[in-house]
């Protein structure tokens, strides 16, 4: 038996904006036992359609099955496995740090250096908005943990194809 190489894959899909579309998509994953780590959907540049970003954990065989099953759904117009090197991927995180007054400047410095934005400030907490690649969000969370994280909310990944470099580059 050969070793299965299970890894995360980012799948993007163009969907018709119809009632029940997301329910059918999620039901497909549930029925087939596929691992859906993240799902994000929203309106796009085409009226009547949505773009959906899914992060799945699968080996190559499972990935092929997922793509084939998604293509069979009537509301799915396009579906693609999007390699990280050919894409722009972002996630939004809101992080509340329950920080002691003597450590506020340290937290503010970390947030500023990494490019975060303070969106709410009280005497007992600092709430940060941070948009970047998931591994950079993990880095910020790791750096803020010693100060006392009260709550984290993450949107899930959104991704799109990156433009191909021109011949002049």
C-alpha positions as CSV (number, residue, x, y, z in Angstrom):
1,X,0.0,0.0,0.0
2,X,1.4,3.3,-1.0
3,X,1.5,6.3,1.3
4,X,-1.3,8.8,1.0
5,X,-0.1,12.4,0.9
6,X,-2.9,14.3,2.5
7,X,-2.6,18.1,2.3
8,X,-4.7,21.2,2.2
9,X,-6.1,22.3,-1.2
10,X,-7.8,25.6,-2.0
11,X,-10.8,25.1,-4.4
12,X,-12.5,28.1,-6.0
13,X,-15.9,27.8,-7.6
14,X,-18.3,30.1,-9.5
15,X,-21.9,29.4,-8.4
16,X,-25.3,30.5,-9.5
17,X,-26.9,32.6,-6.8
18,X,-29.9,30.3,-6.2
19,X,-31.7,29.4,-3.0
20,X,-30.3,26.2,-1.6
21,X,-27.0,26.3,-3.6
22,X,-24.7,26.4,-0.5
23,X,-26.9,23.8,1.2
24,X,-26.4,21.4,-1.7
25,X,-22.7,22.1,-1.8
26,X,-22.2,21.4,2.0
27,X,-24.5,18.3,1.8
28,X,-22.2,16.9,-0.9
29,X,-19.2,17.2,1.5
30,X,-21.2,15.7,4.4
31,X,-22.6,12.8,2.3
32,X,-19.3,11.8,0.8
33,X,-17.4,12.3,4.1
34,X,-15.0,14.9,2.6
35,X,-13.1,17.1,5.0
36,X,-14.1,20.8,4.5
37,X,-11.8,22.9,6.6
38,X,-13.2,26.3,5.5
39,X,-16.0,27.7,3.3
40,X,-16.5,31.3,2.2
41,X,-19.0,32.5,-0.3
42,X,-20.1,35.9,-1.5
43,X,-21.3,38.0,-4.4
44,X,-18.8,38.6,-7.3
45,X,-18.4,40.7,-10.4
46,X,-21.1,38.8,-12.3
47,X,-24.7,39.6,-11.3
48,X,-26.6,36.5,-10.2
49,X,-23.4,34.6,-9.3
50,X,-21.2,34.0,-6.2
51,X,-17.6,33.0,-5.8
52,X,-16.9,30.3,-3.3
53,X,-13.6,29.5,-1.7
54,X,-13.2,26.1,0.0
55,X,-10.3,24.7,1.8
56,X,-10.3,20.9,1.8
57,X,-7.9,18.3,3.4
58,X,-7.4,15.5,0.9
59,X,-5.0,13.2,-1.0
60,X,-4.9,13.4,-4.8
61,X,-7.5,10.7,-5.3
62,X,-10.0,12.4,-2.9
63,X,-9.3,15.8,-4.5
64,X,-10.2,14.4,-7.9
65,X,-13.4,13.0,-6.5
66,X,-14.3,16.3,-4.8
67,X,-13.7,18.3,-8.1
68,X,-15.8,15.8,-10.1
69,X,-18.6,15.8,-7.6
70,X,-18.6,19.6,-7.5
71,X,-18.7,19.8,-11.3
72,X,-21.9,17.6,-11.2
73,X,-23.8,20.1,-9.0
74,X,-26.2,22.0,-11.2
75,X,-25.5,25.4,-9.6
76,X,-21.7,25.1,-10.1
77,X,-20.5,26.9,-13.3
78,X,-16.7,26.5,-12.8
79,X,-14.5,24.8,-10.2
80,X,-10.8,24.7,-9.9
81,X,-8.1,23.5,-7.5
82,X,-6.0,26.7,-7.0
83,X,-2.3,26.2,-6.1
84,X,-1.0,28.7,-3.6
85,X,1.7,29.9,-6.0
86,X,-0.9,30.9,-8.6
87,X,-3.2,32.7,-6.3
88,X,-3.8,35.5,-3.9
89,X,-5.2,34.2,-0.6
90,X,-6.4,36.3,2.3
91,X,-8.2,35.9,5.6
92,X,-9.6,38.4,8.1
93,X,-9.2,37.9,11.8
94,X,-10.5,40.0,14.7
95,X,-8.5,39.4,17.8
96,X,-9.3,40.7,21.3
97,X,-6.3,40.9,23.6
98,X,-7.2,41.2,27.3
99,X,-4.1,43.2,28.2
100,X,-2.8,44.7,31.4
101,X,-2.3,48.5,31.2
102,X,1.5,48.1,31.6
103,X,1.7,45.9,28.4
104,X,-0.5,48.0,26.1
105,X,2.4,49.7,24.3
106,X,4.0,46.3,23.6
107,X,0.8,44.9,22.1
108,X,0.3,48.0,20.0
109,X,3.9,47.8,18.8
110,X,3.5,44.2,17.7
111,X,0.2,44.9,15.9
112,X,1.7,48.0,14.2
113,X,4.9,46.2,13.0
114,X,2.9,43.3,11.5
115,X,0.4,45.7,9.8
116,X,-2.7,45.1,12.0
117,X,-5.2,47.8,12.8
118,X,-6.7,48.6,16.2
119,X,-10.5,48.7,15.8
120,X,-11.6,48.9,19.4
121,X,-9.8,50.0,22.6
122,X,-11.0,49.8,26.2
123,X,-9.3,50.0,29.5
124,X,-9.0,46.2,29.7
125,X,-8.7,45.2,26.0
126,X,-7.4,45.9,22.5
127,X,-9.3,44.5,19.5
128,X,-7.2,44.1,16.4
129,X,-8.2,43.6,12.8
130,X,-5.7,41.7,10.7
131,X,-6.0,40.7,7.1
132,X,-3.3,38.6,5.5
133,X,-2.4,35.0,4.6
134,X,-3.4,32.4,7.2
135,X,0.1,31.6,8.3
136,X,0.7,35.3,9.0
137,X,-2.5,35.5,11.1
138,X,-1.1,32.4,13.0
139,X,2.1,34.3,13.6
140,X,0.3,37.3,15.0
141,X,-1.8,35.1,17.3
142,X,1.3,33.4,18.5
143,X,3.0,36.7,19.3
144,X,-0.1,38.0,21.2
145,X,-0.8,34.8,23.2
146,X,1.5,35.8,26.1
147,X,-0.5,39.0,26.6
148,X,-3.8,37.1,27.0
149,X,-6.1,36.5,24.1
150,X,-9.8,36.9,25.0
151,X,-11.4,36.0,21.7
152,X,-10.5,35.3,18.1
153,X,-12.9,35.3,15.1
154,X,-11.7,34.4,11.6
155,X,-13.6,34.6,8.3
156,X,-12.1,31.7,6.5
157,X,-10.0,31.9,3.4
158,X,-10.9,33.9,0.2
159,X,-8.7,33.3,-2.9
160,X,-8.5,34.3,-6.5
161,X,-6.2,33.5,-9.4
162,X,-3.2,35.8,-9.6
163,X,-2.6,37.4,-13.0
164,X,0.0,35.5,-15.1
165,X,3.2,37.5,-15.4
166,X,3.6,39.3,-18.7
167,X,6.4,38.3,-21.2
168,X,8.0,41.7,-20.5
169,X,8.7,40.8,-16.8
